[in-house]
């Protein structure tokens, strides 16, 4: 059973920083892509940042230069460092991972999502 568990959300003033963490646990052979999405009230879920196993990254235009995604492959963890936060960054942030595993000798690849962590930017 694979699970993604996020932590690090909270309330922060505009201009402040937060660091989100996400741990993937369970029967994992490898992780291809890890990333972060967010969903604000009344809006669709959107990609914030993604990080391939080889190290390439992509960011939403709205967060470029302010957010940094990183991962620790040995620990199956991904992080999102968020600086210069703005009220429009307020949302529930979700971790996602494309994971390869095997069950009874049969390999599989599935996308998993965390439960989400609330980030609120407000004075």
The 8 nearest C-alpha neighbors of each residue, nearest first, counted from 0:
[[1, 25, 26, 2, 24, 27, 100, 102],
 [2, 0, 25, 24, 26, 23, 3, 27],
 [1, 3, 24, 23, 4, 25, 0, 113],
 [4, 2, 23, 113, 22, 112, 21, 24],
 [3, 5, 22, 21, 113, 2, 23, 6],
 [6, 4, 21, 20, 116, 113, 115, 22],
 [5, 7, 20, 19, 8, 21, 116, 4],
 [6, 8, 19, 18, 20, 9, 17, 5],
 [9, 7, 118, 117, 116, 6, 19, 17],
 [8, 10, 118, 117, 119, 11, 7, 17],
 [9, 11, 119, 120, 118, 12, 121, 8],
 [10, 12, 120, 15, 121, 119, 9, 13],
 [11, 13, 122, 121, 120, 15, 14, 10],
 [14, 12, 85, 84, 15, 120, 121, 86],
 [15, 13, 83, 84, 12, 85, 16, 82],
 [16, 14, 13, 83, 12, 84, 11, 82],
 [17, 15, 82, 81, 84, 83, 14, 18],
 [18, 16, 81, 80, 19, 82, 7, 15],
 [19, 17, 80, 79, 7, 81, 20, 78],
 [18, 20, 7, 79, 78, 6, 8, 80],
 [21, 19, 78, 6, 5, 77, 7, 79],
 [20, 22, 5, 77, 4, 76, 78, 94],
 [23, 21, 76, 4, 3, 75, 24, 5],
 [22, 24, 3, 75, 2, 76, 21, 4],
 [25, 23, 2, 1, 22, 3, 26, 27],
 [26, 24, 1, 0, 27, 2, 23, 3],
 [25, 27, 1, 0, 100, 28, 24, 101],
 [28, 26, 100, 29, 25, 99, 98, 1],
 [27, 29, 100, 99, 26, 30, 101, 98],
 [28, 30, 99, 27, 98, 31, 100, 75],
 [31, 29, 98, 97, 32, 99, 96, 52],
 [30, 32, 52, 97, 98, 51, 29, 33],
 [33, 31, 51, 97, 96, 50, 52, 30],
 [34, 32, 96, 50, 95, 49, 97, 51],
 [35, 33, 49, 95, 48, 94, 50, 96],
 [34, 36, 94, 48, 47, 93, 95, 46],
 [37, 35, 46, 47, 93, 45, 92, 94],
 [38, 36, 92, 91, 44, 45, 93, 90],
 [37, 39, 44, 90, 91, 43, 42, 45],
 [38, 40, 90, 42, 41, 91, 89, 37],
 [41, 39, 42, 38, 90, 43, 91, 89],
 [40, 42, 39, 43, 38, 44, 90, 91],
 [43, 41, 39, 40, 38, 44, 45, 37],
 [44, 42, 38, 45, 41, 39, 40, 37],
 [43, 45, 38, 37, 36, 42, 46, 39],
 [46, 44, 36, 37, 43, 47, 38, 59],
 [45, 47, 36, 48, 35, 59, 37, 44],
 [46, 48, 36, 59, 35, 58, 45, 37],
 [49, 47, 58, 35, 34, 57, 46, 59],
 [48, 50, 34, 57, 56, 33, 35, 58],
 [51, 49, 56, 33, 32, 55, 34, 54],
 [50, 52, 32, 54, 53, 55, 31, 56],
 [53, 51, 31, 54, 32, 50, 30, 55],
 [54, 52, 51, 55, 50, 31, 32, 56],
 [53, 55, 51, 52, 50, 56, 69, 70],
 [56, 54, 51, 50, 53, 57, 52, 49],
 [57, 55, 50, 49, 51, 54, 58, 48],
 [56, 58, 49, 48, 50, 59, 55, 47],
 [59, 57, 48, 47, 63, 60, 49, 62],
 [58, 60, 47, 61, 62, 48, 63, 46],
 [61, 59, 63, 62, 58, 47, 64, 57],
 [60, 62, 59, 63, 58, 47, 65, 64],
 [63, 61, 65, 60, 66, 59, 64, 58],
 [64, 62, 60, 65, 61, 58, 66, 59],
 [63, 65, 66, 62, 67, 82, 61, 60],
 [64, 66, 82, 62, 63, 83, 81, 67],
 [67, 65, 81, 80, 62, 82, 64, 63],
 [66, 68, 80, 79, 69, 81, 65, 64],
 [69, 67, 79, 78, 80, 48, 66, 50],
 [70, 68, 78, 77, 79, 67, 71, 50],
 [69, 71, 77, 76, 78, 72, 68, 75],
 [70, 72, 76, 74, 73, 75, 77, 69],
 [73, 71, 75, 74, 70, 76, 30, 77],
 [72, 74, 71, 75, 76, 70, 29, 30],
 [73, 75, 76, 72, 71, 22, 23, 70],
 [76, 74, 72, 23, 73, 71, 22, 77],
 [75, 77, 22, 71, 74, 21, 70, 23],
 [78, 76, 70, 21, 69, 20, 71, 33],
 [77, 79, 20, 69, 19, 68, 70, 21],
 [78, 80, 68, 19, 18, 67, 81, 20],
 [81, 79, 18, 67, 66, 17, 68, 78],
 [80, 82, 66, 17, 16, 18, 79, 65],
 [83, 81, 16, 65, 84, 66, 15, 80],
 [84, 82, 14, 15, 65, 16, 85, 13],
 [83, 85, 14, 82, 13, 15, 16, 88],
 [84, 86, 13, 87, 88, 120, 14, 83],
 [87, 85, 120, 88, 89, 121, 13, 84],
 [86, 88, 89, 85, 120, 90, 84, 39],
 [89, 87, 86, 85, 90, 84, 120, 119],
 [90, 88, 119, 87, 118, 120, 86, 39],
 [91, 89, 39, 38, 118, 37, 92, 117],
 [90, 92, 117, 38, 116, 37, 115, 118],
 [91, 93, 37, 116, 115, 36, 90, 117],
 [94, 92, 115, 36, 35, 113, 37, 95],
 [93, 95, 35, 113, 112, 34, 21, 36],
 [96, 94, 112, 34, 111, 33, 35, 113],
 [95, 97, 33, 111, 32, 110, 98, 34],
 [96, 98, 110, 32, 31, 109, 30, 111],
 [99, 97, 30, 109, 108, 96, 29, 31],
 [98, 100, 108, 29, 28, 107, 30, 27],
 [99, 101, 28, 27, 107, 106, 26, 108],
 [102, 100, 106, 105, 107, 104, 103, 99],
 [101, 103, 105, 104, 106, 100, 107, 26],
 [104, 102, 105, 101, 106, 100, 107, 26],
 [103, 105, 102, 101, 106, 100, 107, 28],
 [106, 104, 102, 101, 103, 107, 100, 108],
 [107, 105, 101, 100, 102, 104, 108, 99],
 [106, 108, 100, 99, 101, 109, 105, 102],
 [109, 107, 99, 98, 100, 97, 110, 106],
 [110, 108, 98, 97, 111, 107, 99, 96],
 [111, 109, 97, 96, 98, 112, 95, 108],
 [110, 112, 96, 95, 109, 97, 113, 3],
 [113, 111, 95, 94, 3, 114, 93, 96],
 [112, 114, 3, 94, 4, 115, 93, 5],
 [113, 115, 112, 93, 4, 116, 5, 3],
 [116, 114, 93, 92, 113, 91, 5, 117],
 [115, 117, 92, 91, 8, 5, 6, 118],
 [118, 116, 91, 8, 90, 9, 92, 119],
 [119, 117, 8, 9, 89, 90, 91, 10],
 [120, 118, 89, 10, 9, 121, 11, 117],
 [121, 119, 86, 11, 12, 89, 13, 10],
 [120, 122, 12, 86, 13, 119, 11, 10],
 [121, 12, 13, 120, 11, 86, 10, 119]]
